[in-house]
Amino acid sequence: MARIAYVNVFVRDLTRACDFYENVLGFAPQHRDTDHGYAAFDAGPIRLGLAQVGDAQPELLGRHTGVGIDVDDLEAEHARLCAAGVEFPMAPERQPWGGFMALVADPDGNVFYLDQISAAHG
């Protein structure tokens, strides 16, 4: 059986990105190698990797990742992240299909879904 083990997100500044993913979003660091421009975080059942790209690859930055982050209380997490200065391209909204989600951006403009999955299923 195959399964997804990790997802990589491209960042311009690895140190800044690691600070955001660890200290703002709360992911636990697993590995960091600034010489090779890579860091990994425990993101639940998969690993979230950060890969630093240079100025020659700007097209890899600032994209919608398609990656969803589940939180227990979306409204509380939205308020906490807003207070920390995090950008939300879309504030929390109830979706026609029953979900409750927002869109959140990292310092490089990479966009993630921020979901309260229990709201759609509970």
ABEGO torsion letter per residue (X at the ends): XBBBABBBBBBABAAAAAAAAAAAAGBBBABBBAAAGBBBBBAEABBBBBBBBBAAAAAABGBBAGBBBBBABAAAAAAAAAAAGBBBABBBBBBAAGBBBBBBBBAAGBBBBBBBAAAAAX
